[in-house]
Amino acid sequence: MIAWMNIVALLIGGLLMTGLYLMSVRPAALARKIGPKAYKRSGLYRMLTSITMLTITANYIIYHWHPVPFDPFPVTFRWPYWISVVIAVAIAIPSLYLEIRSIRDAKAETLLPQESHTLYGGIYERIRHPMALGELPLWWVLAFLVHSPFLVVLSFIWIPIWFWWCVAEERDLLLRYGETYAAYRERTGMFFPRW
């Protein structure tokens, strides 16, 4: 019973997280409707998104002790646990590097969108969405750390969601920065540097 409740909570949390984050990356569009308080509201949505991410992280961890048997997935991988840990660490190192660099370069804008903020420097000069590129693989890190083939496969559902978020954010950044952002987008790769 706990196992099924956990899966349902994970899926509901995923839906909530998706909706909340989509609302958080649209402050310029929202400002056209409700004025300057849109940025504060977008920050609230972003904080709520972070809470739902933490909840989903807890769902992944709970799954370790309360897995749901899904055919054809075994409850755990056939290999020893240490191999899953090595895979998780190999994914986590570059992901966390991108995440830390992104947060450092985006500063307060990471959690609190600000109307007066300018376009970022640093790693953002090479790729437009380094934070998404660093954050997304962390779901596989969790899945391997709980040694679950099912969660590894389930984590692929986040790829189109993260892409959708990035596209929605770019639409709003075009409203916010106009031609400056359009030019930035032309010279900078979405997830990988342009050479």
Buried (B, 14 or more C-beta within 10 A) or exposed (E): EEBEEBBEBBBBBBEBBBBBBBBBBBBBBBBEEEEEEBBEBBBEBBEBBBEBBEBBBBBBEBBBEBBEEEEEBEBBBEEEEEEBEEBBEEBBEEBBEBBEBBBEBBEEBBBBBBEEBEBBEEBBBEBBBBBBBBBBBBBBBBBBBBBBBBBBEBBEEBEEBBBEBBEBBBBBBBBBBEEEBEEBBEEBEBBEEEE
